[in-house]
Amino acid sequence: MLLNIRLFARARDLAGSDTISVELPEGATVGNLRSALSDQYPSLDPVIPNLHVAIGTDYAKDSATLDKSQSISCFPPVSGG
C-alpha cells in the first residue's frame, strides 16, 4: 500500500518536502513505517528515533496498524520557550 505522510518541522526540512509517499505492505505498523522511512528516506535518519507519529489526531504507538485511508503525520519533538 502507498501511504502519504505529512511531515512537520525538522522532518520536513530534512526530507525537503511537507509530504512524502511510503510503500508498505498491507497490515504494516507504525514500527514498520519507521523502518521504511529510514530505507526510503535516509535523510530522515537523524529524527526517526524520536519521531512522533499521529494517526488522525492521536499519537500512535509502534504497534498500531496502518491503512491507506488514514491521515498520517510525523514530526519530531518540539522544544522552545
C-alpha positions in Angstrom: 0.0 0.0 0.0 1.2 3.5 -0.7 0.8 5.9 2.2 1.1 9.7 2.0 2.8 11.0 5.1 2.7 14.7 6.2 5.9 15.9 7.8 6.5 18.9 10.1 9.4 20.9 11.5 12.8 19.4 11.2 11.5 16.2 9.5 10.0 18.4 6.7 13.3 20.3 6.4 15.4 17.1 6.2 13.0 15.5 3.6 12.8 18.7 1.6 9.0 18.3 1.3 6.0 18.6 3.6 4.5 15.3 2.1 6.2 12.1 1.2 4.9 8.7 -0.1 6.0 5.5 1.6 5.4 2.0 0.2 4.4 -0.6 2.9 2.7 -4.0 2.9 -0.9 -4.3 4.0 -1.2 -4.7 7.7 2.1 -2.7 8.4 2.6 -1.0 11.7 4.0 2.3 12.8 7.2 0.5 13.6 7.3 -0.8 10.0 6.8 2.8 8.9 9.9 3.9 10.9 12.0 1.2 9.2 10.6 2.2 5.8 11.3 5.9 6.4 14.9 5.0 7.1 15.2 2.8 4.0 13.3 5.1 1.6 14.3 8.5 3.0 17.7 8.1 4.7 17.9 11.9 5.1 15.3 11.5 7.9 17.6 9.2 10.0 18.6 11.9 12.5 15.0 12.3 13.6 13.4 8.9 13.2 14.3 7.5 16.7 12.3 10.4 18.3 9.7 11.0 15.6 6.1 11.3 16.8 3.6 9.6 14.5 0.0 10.6 14.6 -2.9 8.7 13.0 -5.6 11.3 12.6 -5.3 13.5 15.7 -4.0 10.8 18.0 -0.4 9.8 18.7 0.2 6.2 17.7 2.4 3.5 19.3 4.8 1.5 17.1 2.4 -1.5 17.4 -0.5 0.5 15.8 -1.6 -0.9 12.4 -1.8 1.5 9.4 -4.0 1.6 6.4 -4.1 3.8 3.4 -7.4 5.6 4.4 -5.8 7.1 7.5 -4.3 10.6 7.8 -0.7 10.0 9.0 1.6 12.8 10.2 5.2 12.7 11.5 7.0 15.3 13.5 10.0 15.5 15.8 9.6 16.6 19.5 9.3 20.4 19.8 11.1 22.4 22.3 11.5 26.1 23.0 10.5 28.8 25.3 
